[in-house]
Amino acid sequence: MGSGKLALSAKHALPFKTGNKLQRQEFHHKQKKVRDSAERDKRFRRKREEAKNPELKKARLAQNVPVTIDKKRTWDDVDGDEEDILNHAVDVERLKRQKLAAEEAERDEEAKAGEEFEGDDSEDDRDSMLDESESDGEEEDEDEEEEAPKKSQKANSEPSRQERGSSPTGSTMSTKFSMTPESLAAKFPALFQPPREPKILITTSINSTLHAQAEVLTDIFPSSTYIRRTAHRYGHKYSIREISKFASNRDYTAVVVLNEDQKKPSGLDIVHLPNGPMFHFSISNWVDGKKLPGHGNATNHYPELILNNFRTPLGLLTAHLFRTMFPPQPEIQGRQVMTLHNQRDYIFVRRHRYIFRDKRPSEKSVTDTDGKPIQGVEDIKTGLQELGPRFTLKLRRIDKGIQQASGQEWKWQAGSEKVRTRFAL
């Protein structure tokens, strides 16, 4: 067949045709072994070169940045605050930056117009020294009045720039509540009021069997109480509106309804009292804490709250809802943290206990988003123990008031996810 004169092919195919299956398998294994050996030699050769010259590794890592869907994320073009801003995928940080740039441009135009107006005044129009003195005094008063609002505007704009500059960047950036659009805060004033101590009423759907899962929710949300909905044939079936009125009269701040499908948690409805709005979430991948390997047991301490990657007006509204359900002052001695991480419109809910320990010699230091070690904590590592439960939420609908009859502020639509690079939260 003349196979000795042919070189090994780089593909998963023989350089010649044969009907013998055993020969094809043997040649494939030899071919794969040669390729793996060559790749291994190349990898070790590159490792030796990078050990001599670290700049080669930095250049390679800077060039080999994976292009993920999150980095391809697209945004809608919106000039400013709009009434239906919840239906637009707008980066609130970019929206705030555009607003500040527009204000600076207006101030510059006013300053130029003032200079041109002062340059047009001629000395011939002044009749006497008295007029000059009066005009000079008036000009000084006007300058002082113009400088005062400029100073106040600069003082108001500087803190927001500092917060925006010092915040981390990347797909896991923390939520910036200072970037909330004014129209969103005006439409939902109850959610944007100063935080107060939460008091939550937890219940389930009618004839539900998820009593154990509802009791777990009382551990997740501090200061919460679980009340079963009656399933008696002669008992009154209270609606969510009646339950919300009952809870509002007893100083509850929210009502949480756990929905069931085939004896598994399928949805979570959250009513912000007294008059809404009402958020509807779907639940998937529910795992009880006792089923997690190496899990811990939660304590009664108020947890710390981490809200990650809520970047649009709809995402900020959702983040504000969860912020109102946890106490504003956590109990640090409990070392418990509640994380709600938004990734591609799915909210991953996790609960951990952390501990700080010394870094082992075989471990790497904690790095920032640029891959550089963070100064001051080079010899410190964090250990995590998951407490559970873990589950995933997806926002489906926001009602203006309580229940669907009150109207919808936002609703998930099946065709909205055809563009894979556009996300609502």
C-alpha positions as CSV (number, residue, x, y, z in Angstrom):
1,M,0.0,0.0,0.0
2,G,3.0,2.3,0.3
3,S,2.1,3.5,3.7
4,G,5.7,3.9,4.8
5,K,6.2,6.8,2.3
6,L,3.2,8.8,3.6
7,A,3.4,11.1,6.7
8,L,1.0,10.9,9.5
9,S,-2.1,12.9,8.9
10,A,-3.1,15.7,11.4
11,K,-6.8,14.7,11.0
12,H,-8.8,11.8,12.4
13,A,-8.5,9.8,9.2
14,L,-6.1,7.4,7.6
15,P,-3.9,8.6,4.7
16,F,-5.1,5.6,2.8
17,K,-8.3,3.7,2.6
18,T,-8.8,0.3,4.2
19,G,-11.7,-1.9,5.1
20,N,-10.0,-3.4,8.1
21,K,-11.5,-1.8,11.2
22,L,-8.7,-3.0,13.5
23,Q,-6.1,-1.3,11.4
24,R,-8.1,1.9,11.4
25,Q,-8.4,1.8,15.2
26,E,-4.7,1.0,15.7
27,F,-3.6,3.8,13.4
28,H,-6.0,6.3,15.1
29,H,-4.5,5.5,18.6
30,K,-0.9,5.9,17.2
31,Q,-2.0,9.2,15.6
32,K,-3.6,10.5,18.8
33,K,-0.5,9.5,20.9
34,V,1.8,11.5,18.5
35,R,-0.5,14.5,18.6
36,D,-0.8,14.5,22.4
37,S,3.0,14.1,22.8
38,A,3.7,17.0,20.5
39,E,1.1,19.2,22.3
40,R,2.7,18.3,25.7
41,D,6.2,19.2,24.4
42,K,4.9,22.5,23.1
43,R,3.2,23.2,26.5
44,F,6.2,22.5,28.6
45,R,8.5,24.4,26.2
46,R,6.2,27.4,26.5
47,K,6.2,27.0,30.3
48,R,10.1,27.1,30.4
49,E,10.2,30.2,28.2
50,E,7.6,32.0,30.3
51,A,9.5,31.2,33.5
52,K,12.5,33.0,32.0
53,N,10.5,35.9,30.6
54,P,7.2,36.6,32.6
55,E,6.2,39.2,30.0
56,L,5.5,36.4,27.5
57,K,2.8,35.0,29.8
58,K,1.2,38.4,30.3
59,A,1.1,39.0,26.6
60,R,-0.4,35.5,26.0
61,L,-3.1,35.9,28.7
62,A,-3.9,39.4,27.4
63,Q,-4.4,38.0,23.9
64,N,-6.3,34.8,24.8
65,V,-9.3,36.4,26.4
66,P,-12.4,34.2,25.9
67,V,-15.2,36.0,24.2
68,T,-18.3,35.0,26.1
69,I,-22.0,36.0,25.6
70,D,-21.7,38.4,28.6
71,K,-18.9,40.3,26.9
72,K,-21.1,40.5,23.7
73,R,-24.0,42.0,25.7
74,T,-25.9,44.6,23.7
75,W,-27.8,47.6,25.1
76,D,-30.8,49.6,23.9
77,D,-30.2,53.3,23.0
78,V,-32.2,55.5,25.3
79,D,-31.7,59.3,25.6
80,G,-32.9,59.7,29.1
81,D,-35.5,58.7,31.7
82,E,-38.6,57.3,29.9
83,E,-41.9,56.0,31.2
84,D,-41.4,52.5,29.9
85,I,-37.8,52.3,30.9
86,L,-38.4,48.9,32.4
87,N,-38.9,47.4,29.0
88,H,-35.5,48.7,27.8
89,A,-32.1,47.0,28.4
90,V,-30.2,50.1,29.4
91,D,-27.0,50.2,31.4
92,V,-27.8,52.6,34.3
93,E,-24.2,53.5,34.6
94,R,-23.9,54.6,31.0
95,L,-27.3,56.5,31.4
96,K,-26.0,58.4,34.4
97,R,-22.7,59.2,32.5
98,Q,-24.7,60.6,29.6
99,K,-26.8,62.7,31.9
100,L,-23.7,64.2,33.6
101,A,-22.1,64.9,30.2
102,A,-25.3,66.7,29.1
103,E,-25.3,68.8,32.2
104,E,-21.7,69.8,31.8
105,A,-22.3,70.7,28.2
106,E,-25.2,73.0,29.2
107,R,-23.1,74.6,31.9
108,D,-20.3,75.2,29.3
109,E,-22.8,76.8,26.9
110,E,-24.1,79.1,29.6
111,A,-20.6,80.1,30.5
112,K,-19.7,80.9,26.9
113,A,-22.9,82.8,26.4
114,G,-22.1,84.9,29.5
115,E,-18.6,85.7,28.2
116,E,-20.0,86.8,24.8
117,F,-22.6,89.0,26.5
118,E,-19.9,90.6,28.7
119,G,-17.7,91.2,25.6
120,D,-20.5,93.0,23.7
121,D,-20.8,95.7,26.4
122,S,-18.9,98.7,25.3
123,E,-17.7,101.7,27.3
124,D,-19.5,104.1,25.1
125,D,-22.9,103.1,26.5
126,R,-21.8,104.3,30.0
127,D,-22.8,107.9,30.6
128,S,-20.9,108.6,33.8
129,M,-18.7,107.2,36.5
130,L,-21.7,106.6,38.6
131,D,-23.1,104.3,36.0
132,E,-19.8,102.4,35.8
133,S,-19.7,101.9,39.5
134,E,-23.3,100.7,39.6
135,S,-22.8,98.4,36.7
136,D,-19.6,97.0,38.2
137,G,-21.5,96.2,41.4
138,E,-24.3,94.5,39.5
139,E,-21.8,92.4,37.6
140,E,-20.1,91.2,40.8
141,D,-23.4,90.2,42.3
142,E,-24.3,88.3,39.1
143,D,-21.0,86.5,39.1
144,E,-21.4,85.5,42.7
145,E,-24.9,84.2,42.0
146,E,-23.6,82.2,39.0
147,E,-20.7,80.7,40.9
148,A,-22.9,79.5,43.8
149,P,-25.0,77.1,41.7
150,K,-21.9,75.9,39.8
151,K,-20.2,75.0,43.1
152,S,-23.3,73.1,44.4
153,Q,-23.6,71.3,41.1
154,K,-20.0,70.3,41.2
155,A,-20.4,69.1,44.8
156,N,-23.3,67.0,43.8
157,S,-21.6,65.5,40.8
158,E,-18.2,64.7,42.3
159,P,-19.3,61.9,44.8
160,S,-21.1,60.0,42.0
161,R,-18.0,60.0,39.9
162,Q,-15.9,58.8,42.7
163,E,-18.3,55.9,43.4
164,R,-18.4,55.0,39.7
165,G,-14.6,55.0,39.5
166,S,-13.8,53.0,42.6
167,S,-16.3,50.2,41.8
168,P,-15.1,46.9,40.3
169,T,-15.7,46.1,36.7
170,G,-16.6,42.9,34.8
171,S,-19.5,40.6,34.5
172,T,-19.7,40.1,38.3
173,M,-19.8,43.8,39.2
174,S,-21.7,44.8,42.3
175,T,-25.0,46.5,42.1
176,K,-24.8,50.4,42.2
177,F,-28.0,51.7,43.8
178,S,-26.8,55.3,43.4
179,M,-27.4,55.0,39.6
180,T,-31.1,54.5,40.0
181,P,-33.0,56.6,37.4
182,E,-35.2,59.3,38.8
183,S,-38.3,58.1,36.9
184,L,-38.0,54.7,38.4
185,A,-37.8,56.0,41.9
186,A,-40.8,58.3,41.2
187,K,-42.9,55.4,39.9
188,F,-42.1,53.0,42.8
189,P,-41.7,55.3,45.9
190,A,-42.4,52.5,48.4
191,L,-39.4,50.5,47.3
192,F,-37.0,53.4,47.3
193,Q,-37.8,54.8,50.8
194,P,-35.1,54.5,53.5
195,P,-34.8,50.8,54.6
196,R,-36.7,49.7,57.8
197,E,-36.8,46.5,59.8
198,P,-38.5,43.9,57.7
199,K,-41.4,41.8,58.9
200,I,-42.4,39.1,56.4
201,L,-45.4,36.8,56.2
202,I,-44.7,33.5,54.4
203,T,-47.4,31.2,53.1
204,T,-48.0,28.7,50.3
205,S,-50.5,28.1,47.6
206,I,-53.8,26.4,48.5
207,N,-53.6,22.7,49.3
208,S,-49.8,22.8,49.2
209,T,-47.5,20.1,50.7
210,L,-44.4,22.3,50.8
211,H,-44.4,22.9,54.5
212,A,-40.8,21.9,55.0
213,Q,-39.6,24.2,52.2
214,A,-41.7,27.1,53.6
215,E,-40.1,26.6,57.0
216,V,-36.7,26.9,55.3
217,L,-37.7,30.2,53.9
218,T,-38.2,31.5,57.4
219,D,-34.5,30.8,58.0
220,I,-33.5,32.7,54.8
221,F,-35.6,35.8,55.5
222,P,-35.1,37.2,59.0
223,S,-38.1,38.2,61.1
224,S,-40.4,36.1,59.0
225,T,-43.4,33.9,60.1
226,Y,-44.9,30.9,58.2
227,I,-48.7,30.5,58.3
228,R,-50.3,27.6,56.6
229,R,-53.2,28.1,54.3
230,T,-56.2,26.0,55.3
231,A,-57.1,23.1,53.1
232,H,-60.4,22.2,54.9
233,R,-63.3,21.6,52.7
234,Y,-65.5,24.0,54.7
235,G,-62.7,26.6,55.4
236,H,-62.6,29.9,53.7
237,K,-60.0,30.1,50.9
238,Y,-58.4,33.5,51.4
239,S,-57.1,35.2,48.4
240,I,-53.7,36.9,48.1
241,R,-55.3,40.3,48.3
242,E,-57.1,39.4,51.5
243,I,-53.9,37.9,53.0
244,S,-52.0,41.1,52.1
245,K,-54.6,43.3,53.7
246,F,-54.4,41.1,56.9
247,A,-50.7,41.4,56.9
248,S,-50.6,45.1,56.3
249,N,-52.9,45.8,59.2
250,R,-50.4,43.9,61.4
251,D,-47.3,45.9,60.3
252,Y,-45.9,43.3,57.9
253,T,-43.7,44.7,55.1
254,A,-44.0,41.8,52.6
255,V,-45.9,38.7,51.8
256,V,-44.1,35.7,50.3
257,V,-46.1,32.9,48.6
258,L,-44.4,29.7,47.7
259,N,-46.0,27.9,44.7
260,E,-46.0,24.2,44.1
261,D,-45.9,21.9,41.0
262,Q,-45.8,18.1,41.4
263,K,-44.8,18.5,45.0
264,K,-41.8,20.7,44.1
265,P,-41.3,24.4,44.5
266,S,-42.1,26.0,41.2
267,G,-42.6,29.7,41.9
268,L,-42.2,32.5,44.4
269,D,-44.6,35.5,44.6
270,I,-43.5,38.5,46.6
271,V,-45.9,41.3,47.5
272,H,-44.5,44.6,48.8
273,L,-46.9,45.9,51.3
274,P,-49.2,47.8,51.7
275,N,-50.1,48.4,48.0
276,G,-47.6,46.5,45.9
277,P,-45.9,46.1,43.5
278,M,-46.1,42.3,43.3
279,F,-43.2,40.3,41.8
280,H,-43.6,36.8,40.3
281,F,-40.5,34.5,40.0
282,S,-40.2,31.0,38.8
283,I,-38.0,28.5,40.8
284,S,-35.8,25.9,39.4
285,N,-33.0,23.6,40.7
286,W,-34.1,23.6,44.3
287,V,-31.7,21.7,46.5
288,D,-32.2,21.3,50.2
289,G,-29.3,22.2,52.5
290,K,-29.1,18.7,54.0
291,K,-28.4,17.2,50.5
292,L,-25.4,19.4,49.9
293,P,-22.0,17.8,50.6
294,G,-20.2,19.2,53.6
295,H,-23.1,21.6,54.4
296,G,-23.4,23.6,57.6
297,N,-26.2,24.6,59.9
298,A,-27.5,28.2,59.8
299,T,-27.7,30.3,63.0
300,N,-30.2,33.1,63.9
301,H,-27.8,35.9,63.0
302,Y,-28.8,38.5,60.4
303,P,-26.9,37.7,57.2
304,E,-24.9,40.1,55.0
305,L,-26.5,40.7,51.6
306,I,-24.6,40.6,48.3
307,L,-26.5,41.7,45.2
308,N,-24.4,41.1,42.1
309,N,-24.7,42.2,38.5
310,F,-28.1,44.0,38.5
311,R,-27.3,46.7,35.9
312,T,-30.6,47.7,34.2
313,P,-33.5,49.7,35.6
314,L,-35.5,46.4,35.9
315,G,-32.5,44.8,37.6
316,L,-32.2,47.7,40.1
317,L,-35.9,47.5,40.9
318,T,-35.5,43.8,41.6
319,A,-32.4,44.4,43.8
320,H,-34.3,47.1,45.7
321,L,-37.1,44.5,46.4
322,F,-34.6,42.0,48.0
323,R,-32.9,44.8,49.9
324,T,-36.1,45.7,51.7
325,M,-36.5,42.0,52.8
326,F,-33.3,41.9,54.8
327,P,-32.3,44.0,57.8
328,P,-30.2,47.1,57.0
329,Q,-27.6,46.2,59.7
330,P,-26.3,42.6,59.5
331,E,-24.8,40.8,62.5
332,I,-21.1,40.4,61.5
333,Q,-20.4,37.9,64.3
334,G,-22.6,35.3,62.6
335,R,-20.3,35.3,59.5
336,Q,-23.2,34.4,57.2
337,V,-23.7,35.9,53.8
338,M,-26.7,35.7,51.4
339,T,-25.8,36.1,47.7
340,L,-28.1,36.8,44.9
341,H,-26.1,36.7,41.7
342,N,-27.7,37.7,38.4
343,Q,-26.3,36.0,35.4
344,R,-28.1,36.2,32.0
345,D,-31.4,37.0,33.8
346,Y,-31.2,34.0,36.1
347,I,-30.8,34.9,39.8
348,F,-28.7,32.3,41.7
349,V,-29.5,32.2,45.4
350,R,-26.8,30.9,47.7
351,R,-26.1,31.1,51.4
352,H,-22.7,30.6,53.0
353,R,-20.7,30.9,56.2
354,Y,-17.2,32.3,55.7
355,I,-14.0,32.3,57.8
356,F,-10.7,34.1,57.2
357,R,-7.5,31.9,57.5
358,D,-3.9,32.1,56.6
359,K,-2.8,31.3,53.0
360,R,-1.1,28.0,52.5
361,P,2.2,28.0,50.6
362,S,0.7,26.1,47.7
363,E,-2.2,28.6,47.3
364,K,-2.3,31.8,45.2
365,S,-3.1,35.2,46.6
366,V,-6.5,36.9,46.1
367,T,-6.5,38.9,42.9
368,D,-8.7,41.7,41.5
369,T,-10.5,41.8,38.2
370,D,-7.2,42.6,36.4
371,G,-5.5,39.5,37.9
372,K,-3.2,41.4,40.2
373,P,-2.9,40.5,43.9
374,I,-4.9,42.8,46.2
375,Q,-2.6,44.8,48.5
376,G,-3.0,44.1,52.2
377,V,-4.5,40.6,51.9
378,E,-1.7,38.7,50.1
379,D,-1.5,36.2,53.0
380,I,-5.2,35.8,53.7
381,K,-7.7,33.4,52.2
382,T,-11.4,32.9,52.8
383,G,-13.0,29.5,53.5
384,L,-16.7,29.0,52.6
385,Q,-19.2,26.5,53.8
386,E,-22.5,26.4,52.1
387,L,-25.6,26.3,54.3
388,G,-28.3,25.9,51.8
389,P,-30.8,25.7,50.3
390,R,-29.7,26.6,46.8
391,F,-32.1,27.5,44.0
392,T,-32.5,29.7,40.9
393,L,-35.0,32.4,40.3
394,K,-36.2,34.0,37.1
395,L,-38.4,37.1,37.0
396,R,-41.6,36.5,35.1
397,R,-44.0,39.4,35.8
398,I,-44.3,42.6,37.9
399,D,-47.8,43.7,38.8
400,K,-48.6,47.4,39.5
401,G,-50.7,46.5,42.6
402,I,-51.6,43.1,44.1
403,Q,-52.4,40.2,41.7
404,Q,-52.7,40.3,37.9
405,A,-56.0,42.3,37.8
406,S,-54.1,45.4,38.9
407,G,-52.2,45.6,35.6
408,Q,-48.6,44.8,34.7
409,E,-45.5,47.0,34.8
410,W,-43.4,44.4,33.1
411,K,-44.0,40.9,31.7
412,W,-41.6,38.3,30.4
413,Q,-42.4,37.3,26.8
414,A,-41.4,34.1,25.1
415,G,-40.0,35.9,22.0
416,S,-37.8,38.3,24.0
417,E,-34.9,35.8,24.3
418,K,-34.3,35.3,20.6
419,V,-31.4,37.8,20.7
420,R,-29.0,35.9,23.0
421,T,-26.9,38.9,23.8
422,R,-29.8,41.1,25.2
423,F,-30.7,40.6,28.9
424,A,-33.4,42.3,30.9
425,L,-31.7,42.4,34.3
